Amino acid sequence: MDDRKLATLLLEHHAYNVVGHIRPDGDCVGSQLAIFNILKAKNIKCNIIKNDNYGSVLSQFLNGYTTVDDTQCNQTLPLICVDCSDFQRVGMNIRKKYNKPYLNIDHHISNDKFANHNIIDSSASSTAQVIAEALLHENVDFDKKTAEVLYLGIMTDSNRFAYDTTTLSTIRIVEALVAKGIHVSEIFQKVYERDTLQKYLLLERFLRNLTVFQEGRCCTSFITEKDFMETKAEPFDTEGFVNYTRQINGVMVGAFLEFHGTCVKCSLRSKNATLRMDLLAKKFGGGGHPAAAGFNIESNDPIFYSKFKSALAEHVRNILES
Ligand SMILES: [Mn+2]
């Protein structure tokens, strides 16, 4: 945690840019919108920086908000980063414009405190929880609209309150958000109950590629750029696919890889935190949480997938033997 309070830090300047990570998720967008709303209530200008496509699910939550493209943003304004474990996560265009962000609000254990001010709580389920906790703690009033986007972040990052990261604090914060008048089922349906046929066609290919190895402890699957093209699915459609790799009985760690040309995106999940998915991700230049981590890497190695599977098996073997 920073020695200074969120409310104090937000009152320091008269205008800000707020950005999340590329390949945005519910927590990143929810946190960005929450910061925007809090500042707006204080008559402080805030630009929501768009550094990637939001996809159709998250776009619903951006309705009524104006975003500024990362190539167009005014780099003289202080930058607030949300849900980014390191500064690389904001994408190339923002990195080129800023040496050091003003404020970094996050919940990743691997966060390297890259900003002038850093509000980080690795015990929180989500960045949205870090923000909500600060608002409640510092007695900053916020409206229903803000409560909704904070709930979006908490719900999605905790995997619908299923992960260990869902603590008594999480539940107490949710209580405060519900007290603001939010409708949890409405938000749930907006995120989880608008699947497309395209998504299921992609899921079919993903399920076909599932493989279990290392005496049933590891499970992986992948999809390729060709799968996306042929099914006409969109990037956000893979949200939650990785959970299938971990859900199989007996499996301890699961991984899901997406191959887009030479770019490999990998999500890692384990059934318990001792399996340190964050450390495995770090070996490939990524990071995250002990039970949920990931990495993005450039590789044109035709056998990257089989090499990765060996690394995963070895990582699990080493941890179990130690
Ligand atoms: Mn998050």
Residues whose N, C-alpha, C, O or C-beta is under 5 A from the ligand:
A	BS01	MN	D27 D83 S126 T127 D157
